[in-house]
Amino acid sequence: MATVISPVADICFSAKRAAKALARVDTETKNAALEEIAVALGERAEEILEANALDMQAGREANLGDALLDRLLLDEARIAQIARAVRQIVALGDPVGEVIDGHRLPNGLDVRKVRVPLGVVAVVYEARPNVTIDAAALCLKSGNAIVLRGSSSALHSNEALARIASEAAVAGGLPQGCVSLVAGGGREELAELATQKGAVDLIIPRGGEGLKAALEEVATVPVIYAASGNCHVYVDASADEETAERIVLNAKMQRPGVCNAAETLLVHKDIAAEFVPRIVQALLDAGVEVRGDEHTQTLAEESRGRIEAATEEDWGTEYLAMTLAVKVVSSVEEAIAHIGRYGSGHSEAIVTRETTSARAFQLGVDAACVYVNASTRFTDGGEFGMGAEIGNSTQKLHVRGPIGLRELCTFKYLVEGDGHVRA
């Protein structure tokens, strides 16, 4: 594995050499190497936990907050889950060499469109050390070398995980340099990584708007932004209240510090008189801070004083915490318009029993994932049957939604003839 004191360019060009060899590695060898990683995670769990304890202690001293500390934490159960995710990727089909399309031209030329690895993928991420292994496993299975750059808050955890993954992958038959770590330095280091055009084929940042802005300023390498998630749940007039309550609570509370957690609840005015007091009380009882518009505050009058008035800023905020903004709207069209103005294009949900409302929402909301009668928390590569994921893209090119194995490939055209020349 490239050492963390090596210059960024050296790490990237070492990865480039590895990528050329990795692109020709067969599926059996890649799967065996991933199994080596999964085994090593279990066998070296104590090493990982010791490193994570250093990061957790530093995080508490820095007052990172409960949500970020939860994202940072590793324990035996989470390490086991990371290993299971690696094995899930082993079980998936290899996208490399997959024929996307094929046909014979009238002149007899055979044309096939075939998936191939991108080459070197750099993943820049914040706080979550599990991304180290998820991203490495996905890149290796799809034939790509990976350069990892985590945040300083997870420095020790990332170093331990990347070291284990690199050593296990090489022991399993993959080329040296296929997994590398750039230590979480400063903006200068990030800028250097983002400008390695000769070595890095793609950068995927997984973090907040600050990371996205920092890369937008300097990147010359292509970037797929796995950015923020300002997600909404809209409760339509026809919604079953029990179903709506269950979905709202899950979307907000199941894991509030992640990008697919709901940040705003929209409620149709025709159901608001009954549903708003019910859901506000349920949220408050569960420890969620509610920020409501004037209509919401009036309807939840018995809880007034415990509900803050929502500001314009609240509608565009990704809290990543136990906070939810609530607004009453007059129609599904108003809900769609609100989401269009403030949403981040990540995940949006409607709770309804009306097919027309569901269809209007599906057609009108511009987001990577649009749900009908389901929580936004399902936006995840693992939940979608893709194994793990590197992140969720809110872009439209070339990837949208969970970034899994196929999304880490490009394609080439293979054209075969028999002495053909063009007239």
Phi, psi and omega in degrees: 000139176300134181284156186288348180268355178292147176300148182304317181298321180296317179299315183293320180286331172295320176295324179296318177297318179296322183297323180296322177285320184296328182298340182257002182283138182283164184299317183301317180293317178299317180295321178296321179293321177294322176296323175300319178296314180300317179296316182297326178299318178290316183291332183247027181302321181299320177299318179293316182294323178296318178294318181295325179299324178295318179292320180296318179297316178296324179293320177295318180294331179270002180055052182295333183100155187298319183295315180290323177295324177295321178292330183279331189294135169238139172222181184299322180295318180290324176296318178297322178293322177298317179296321178297321179297322177298316181292330175295323178291322175303319184287344181281156177294148178281122181284340185292127181090354180296132180275115180280322182202155178196145179196163175254128179286160178303333180276001176098353177290135175263126183241125175235137175257115192235138178288139176221158179296155174288322181128261177246122178249124175260129180244120180250124189214162185240136163071319190268106180292338179298336179298330180306312182278318179305311183293318180297315182296317179296316181294316181295317180297325180272011173082016181255145166279155183229138171246120184258139175221097180270183181271160180296334182293338180242027188305307185292320179297314181296320179298316180295313182294318180293321178297314180297316180296317181295312182295319180291320180296316179294320177298332180275000175110005179269158186290147174303136181093001181288336174232120181226153179237130169260120184297148184291080178275223183254196181298328181297318179294318178298316179297321179296317179297320184285356181240018180274064186297327182284346186238319184262129182268334182202142171245134174239106175274133179239096183182199185275186183295332178296316178295318178300314181296320180298321180285322180301331181289330192234339192295130169249347173276143176304143184231136166248116185274114169265081195259203190290163178231096172267088190262150183236151165240125178251123178261110185283167183301328184269003188296145169285124188295322180295316177298315181299316180299316181298318181291315181299313181296320178294315182297328181272318197254341187301323170199091190291341185269023182240164190288342180260013173281145180288140178244340180222137174249128176248133184233131178294140184300331184287342178249355189297321184301325179269319189279323184300309178302320181297309185287324178298315180296320179296320179294314180297317179299331181272001177091014178272133174279124183254132175240114188243157172286177186300319180296317178299316180297321180294316182291329180260043190302325182293343178257006182303139184102330174264353178250123176279152175287129178287140177254171176302324180296326182300323184295335181255012186263132169266101187289320187053038184202179182279062178223138180220132174269141183231134181220141174267132180237161186269346185194168175295328178295321178292323177298315179298318180296319179298315179296320178298327181280320189249342184289161182256004179081022184267278184219131182224144185227146172238139173248118186200158171247007181256121180299322181296320178294317179300315182293320178299320180293315180298320181282328188271335183272127180260094181210163180296321181227126180238123187251145170241119178056044177205153181288148175294345183293352180279352180288095187193136181302320179296316179294331180274005179079021182258011188079219175278185177214160174271331179172186178241117182281132174259010176271180178246345180228138344269000183234140174224132182088204184302135180262101181246206186299307184294329180288346178265014178243155165247203179212163171224157175264126174257119186241123182240132179230193179219067183080019184294139170227151182272132181285000000 
